[in-house]
């Protein structure tokens, strides 16, 4: 099938929604009808150097089904996440997906990755890391779309806020899910409407 668009997909707070399981957040969630269902909890193991780390994962099976439906329409999902290679090696088997990934953390345009930049920074670490990370992601999105020339959908709970459609020569859509519960039905409707517009 011909690829009609790329789906650049973050993982944490987009597909992985740990915040939804925390009691303190229950009153902040939208009505069930606006959220996807099939919340599943599990964990994956990731090798970091000589250490094996365990990470908890909470995701909605309906979100994976929704993305599968996009694939049926000719959309190619691609992980664009700090998980990088581990998204391909670890998350794909866990989620039952086979999405490729875009490497971007360690090297973007000859600049050091955001991890190294954060260690060198003197600002509050969290804010600094987020701002550097998001700028690196945006740079990678620009480079990737310049290479492919394909329309794209970018779903990210922070970095996609930097998206400006005027920066791109192809049709593009940025979706910024609520990090407490990730992609919801309204986000899905927005993505579907964008794809419908490409088909028109």
N, C-alpha and C positions, 0 to 999 in steps of 0.2 A: 504494500500500500504506500502511496506517495505521502510524504510528510507534509501536512498543511501548516503546522505550527509546532513550536517547541513549548513545553511546559517546564519552566525553570523552578524547581521545587525545593524550598527549605524544609527542614525536618522538625526541629524542636519548636514547639508552640504553633506549628502548622499542621503536621501530621501527628507528632508526638505531643500529647496534651496532658502532661502530668498535673497541671494546675487544676484540672477539672475534678480530680480525685481528692483534693484537699478540702476538708470541712469548712475552712474559713472562706472559701470561694463559692460555696453552694448558693448563697443568696445573690450572687452576681451573675449567674448564668441565665441565658435567655430561655424562653419557654421551650419545652421539648420539641414542639413542632418546628422550631427554627434550627434545631441542632440535628446533626446526624446521630444515628443510633448504632448499636453494636459495639459499645465501649469494651475494649479488651485490654487486659493488663498482663504483662509478661516482662521478660528481661533478655538482654543479649550480653555476650561476653566479647570484649574488645582487647586485643593485645596491644599494650602501649609500652614499647621497649621490652623489658624483661618481665613486666607485670601484666597480669590479666585482670582487667577491670570489669565489673558488672554494672550495667546500666538498666534502670527500670524504664519500660516503655508502656505508654497508655495511648491507644489509638482507636478510632472508630472504624470498624470493618466497612461501613457504608462509604467512608471516604475513599478507601482503596477501590471499592466497587465503582464509585463515581469516576475516579481516575482511569479505571479500566474501560469505562464507557468512552472517555476521551480518546483513549488509544484506538478504539474501534472507529473513531471519526478521523483518524489520521494524525493525531497529536502524539508527539514523542516526548514523554516525560524524561527529565534529566535532573539528577540531584545537584543542587547548588547549596551546599551546607558545610558547616565546619566538620561534619563527619567525613567529608571527602571520600577517600578510598574505602573507609569502613562502611559508608552507606552502600557501596557496591558489594562488599564482601560479607557484611553482617546484616544490614537492614533488609536488603533484598531477600535473602533466604527466610528471614523472620516474617516479613510482610507478604511473601509470595509474589514479589515483583522481580523484574529484571532490568531496572533502569540503569543507564550509564551515569557517570558523574563528571562534573567539571572540576578539575584541580585548580585551586585558586589561593589557598591559605598561605602556602610557603613561598610562592613567587607569583607576582602579578606585574607585568610590564617592567621587569627588572628591579622592582622595589621589594624590600623585605616584607614578609607576611605580617598580618596584624598581631600575631602572637609575639613576634620579636619586637614590633613597635610598641606593644603594650608594656613589655619589660623595660623599655628604654624611657617610657613616659613618666612625667612627674605629676600629672593630673590624677583625679580620682579614677582608680583603675577601671571600674565598671563602665563609666561613661566614656572613657577614653577608648577602651577596647571596642565598645559598640560602635563608636563613630568611625574608628579606623577600619574595623571589619566591614561596615556597611559601605564605606567608600571603596574598599577593595572589591567588594562584590559588584558594585555598580560598574567599576572599571572592567571587570571580567564580563559582565553582561554586554557592555558596549563592544568589547573585542569579539565576543562570541557571535553576536548578531551581525557584526560587520563581516565575519568569516562566512556565515551561513546564508545570510540574506533572506531568512525566513521570519514570518510573523512569530511573536512569542507572547506567552503569558508568564508573568513572574509572580509567584506567591511566596511572600516572606513577611514575617510579622514586624520587622523593623526596616530592613534595607530597601524594600520596595517603596517606602515613603519617598525615596530619592528619585524615583522614576519620573522622567519628564518625556512624554511622547514626542515632543519636538526634537529631542536628541537623537531620534532614530528615523531611518529612512523606510522602515517597515512598520506595518500595523503592530501595536503593542498594547498590552494591558497589564497593569499592576494591581494585585489584590493583597490587601493587608489584613489578615485575619486577626480577630481578638485572641491574644496569646493564652487566655484562660481556657478556650475550648477549640481553638484552631479553625480549620475550614468548616463553615456552616452552610446551610442551604441557600442563604442569600448570596454567599460567595460563589457557590456553584451556579446559581442562576446568572450571575454576572459573567462568569466564564462562558457559559452556554450561549448567552446573548452575543458575546464577542465573536465566538466561532460561527454563529448564525450569520453575523454580519460579513464574515469572510466568505461565506458560501453564497451570499446574495449577489 
